[in-house]
Amino acid sequence: MRSLHGIRAAAVAMLRADGDPRADFDACALALSELISNAIRHGPAGTIEVTLDWSGPQPKLAVRDGGRGFPLRITLPDGRAEGGRGLFLVSRLVGPPDVVCDDGGCTVSVLLPVQRCKRA
């Protein structure tokens, strides 16, 4: 088991190692933190799987938990609401999330706005 801080640090180190240095790595780190925090807060107790796949042009971050799913709503909630800002924040930082649920749980994924650094 790793801490949220450790996972975030490892992911950002991977992005920085291969990514264009002009990318907004802080936005990527915040989006990662938000998706994991949502899985902890809203999913059932158990395993949370985090993957960072850079086999395409942009890295794909995916967070999976054992939850039943939820309606994807990317709007800013009423100012009096205590929660509901997470996916709105993620969508503003890195782009709209994709949610896929099946019998085993739900996966929320985003493409991170990082391009590979062109090597000489």
N, C-alpha and C positions, 0 to 999 in steps of 0.2 A: 504494500500500500504506500502510495506517495502522497505528499501533501499537495494541496492546490498550488501553493507557491512553487513547489518543486516541479510540478507538471508544467506550469506556466513558464518557468525559467528554462526548462529543457526545450519546450516548443519554440520559444523565442530565439534561443541559441541556434536551433536548427534553421529557422527562417533567416536569421542574420548571416549564417555561414554561407548560404547559397543565394540569398535574396539581394535584390537591388538595394543598396544602402539608403536610397531615397524613400523607401517604403515606410509606411506608418506602422512600425512594429508595436508601438504602444496601443494602437487601436486593436491590433490583432490580439495582444495580451489581454486587453479588457474584454473583448468578445469571448475569448476562451474562458476567462474567469466567470463571465456571466452565464455561459452555457453550462459549465460544470456546476455553478451555484444553483441554477434552476433545476438541474437533475437531482442534486442533493435535496433541495427544498421541496420539490413537487413529485419526485419519483418515490417508489417504495424503497425501503431499506434494502441494501444489497449492492451488487457490483455496478459500477459505472465504467463504461469503456470509452476511452478517448483515443481517436486515431487522427493522425496528420499524414495525409497521402499526397505526395507531390509527384505523381506519375503523369499528371496533365500540365497544362501551361501555368496554372495557379494551384497553390496548395489547397486541399480540401480538408477542413476540420470537421470531424464528426464526433458527437457525444451521444452515447446510447445508455439508456437506463431500462429498467423493467416496467416502466409505466404503461398505462392503458392508452395514453394518447390524450390529445386536447385539440380544440379547434384553434387553428393558426389565426391569430389576431395581431396585426402589427399596427396598432394605433396607440396614440398616447392616451392613457386613461385619464379620467377625471382627476383633477388636482387633489382631491380629498382621498383618493384611493391609496391604500397602503402599499400595493404592489402592482404588478402588471406592466412594468416599464422595461423589463429585461429584453424581450425580443424586439421591442421598438428601438432600444438602445443599440442592440446588435445590428439591426438593419441599417441604422444610420452610420454606424462605424465601419462595417465591412460589406454590407449588402444584405439582401433578403435571405432569411434562412429557409431551408427545405425541411419538412417534417415527414417522416415515413414511419408508420406504426404497423406492427404485426403481432402475432400471438406472443412473441418473445419480448416485446417492449417497443420503445420508440427511439428513433435516431433523429437528432436535429443536426443538420450540417450546413456549412457556409463555405463559399469560396473566399479565401483570404486575398486581399488586394496587394499581392506581392508577386513580382516577376523575378525570374531567375536572373542572376547577374551574368552578364555576358563576359566570358573569360577570353583573354587574349591568346 
